[in-house]
Amino acid sequence: MALADYKPSIPIPPPGQTRDYPQPTSHGKIPFSYPGKGPSTALSGSTAFWIWGDLSTSSKPPLIALHGGPGMPHTYMLPFALIYADYGIPVIMYDQIGSGESTRFKNRVLDADFWTPELFVEELENLIKHFKLTSFDLLGHSWGGHLATTFALEKQPKALRKLIICNSPSDLRSLRSATRELRGKMPQAIQDTIDQCEQADSFESEDGMTAMMYMYTLYGCRVQPWPKELMDCMAAVAEDNTCYKTMAGTSAMTMDGTMMHVPGPEDRLDQITEETCPGGLMMVTSTHDMAPPETMTAYFTKPKCRVKWVHLPLSSHFTMLEETDDLMKHVGTFLNLV
């Protein structure tokens, strides 16, 4: 049996996106400089951003949406623009440095001193200062959830109101363990191919791509065919995987990047208090996620602020593309709560 003949079964697929999202109101770039750990890791570049709504006239705090990866551009997060369409809440998205339309650094592949969580924390703070935000809400998906939590813990920003963490484990080491457990449930031929690709440090062969798609179809995005937003994102990573390969690893199956050696926020979540996050925290999990709900339970049990847990039964990892309307309703309702 050829590897391409193995087809993952999805008995009840999620509804996916049912409507178009609005076009951004504005788009531009922000200068960003970072000293790093010294001259060899300092950078000077720009952060590309997109805004839905008018930050200067809106009476509602904007929502800053942080994409995952690291190294994936914001394109798959575009459904969150519906928060502006449905609730009149301004939305800010941006491509984190090293991805999308922001400055790239292809010569920095596997440079662990350059690609650090601190770099992205400082970039986020730079964006907030640029727009002079006195109140904002923060949403992070996958790696973006790790970034949002780390930012809240490290900076304790007075302007932060509410925090939303989507499909993001509190400890990345638990994600690697969960991924390997899911891998063991797949056909042996798929597992063998993954093993071979890991040994070769490449999933670029036809069989390697087939094995990855088998897993991603089950635990990444269960909408078939994949939405254009996700295809565009994956194409961008394939074109430049400098940041992703360094921090995440060869693939989501391998998870052997530098982030695996950095402590996650789990042991510090009790430092998220009502003062840190006065409007409360919402966590989002899904049944078929490669980061299963048990990797996120610390977000429910440890913070010292109000916490809401939302679970999407038909989704996997890219919930905003799978149960779009339900997720937007949960997010919008949470943001509108006083």
Order of alpha helices (4+ residues) and beta strands (2+ residues): beta-beta-beta-alpha-beta-alpha-beta-alpha-beta-alpha-alpha-alpha-alpha-alpha-beta-alpha-beta-alpha-alpha
